[in-house]
Amino acid sequence: EKMLEAKRRKDARKKNAVLEAQRLQDTLEERRRRYGDVEVQEAEEGKNKEEEVQVLACVICNKTFKSMKQYTNHARSKKHKALVNKIKAQKRREEQRRREQEALMLE
């Protein structure tokens, strides 16, 4: 009876890990598509799926996270959003300067 329960729990953990990995991948792909500010780095691949470790990272804030919940909380934080907006504004200004320089060169 105890062995069956242990096996059931182990199987449930495996299934949850696979589902969490898929949700993580879907979320990160969506964020990359929308904001371009997230990078997933995988640690050295283990011998099997159980040993495989994924590290979530926010490249903009230079932070890493051990769980999707930690990353989600970070991505919703005021500090992260402010930094993302600051970088986007910098990119817009740089693009505007580049266009102005091109326009001057064409004259």
Residue pairs with C-beta under 8 A, 6 or more apart in sequence:
14 49
14 50
17 49
17 50
18 49
20 68
21 54
23 68
24 40
24 54
24 56
24 68
25 40
27 68
27 72
28 38
28 40
28 56
31 37
31 38
31 75
32 38
35 84
37 58
37 59
37 60
37 84
37 87
38 56
38 57
38 58
38 59
38 75
39 57
39 58
39 59
40 54
40 55
40 56
40 57
41 54
41 55
41 57
41 64
42 52
42 53
42 54
42 55
43 52
43 53
43 54
43 55
44 53
45 51
45 52
46 52
46 53
55 64
55 65
55 66
56 64
56 65
56 66
56 67
56 68
56 70
56 71
57 63
57 64
57 65
58 64
58 65
58 71
58 74
58 75
58 80
60 80
60 83
60 84
60 87
61 74
61 79
61 80
61 83
63 74
65 71
65 74
74 80
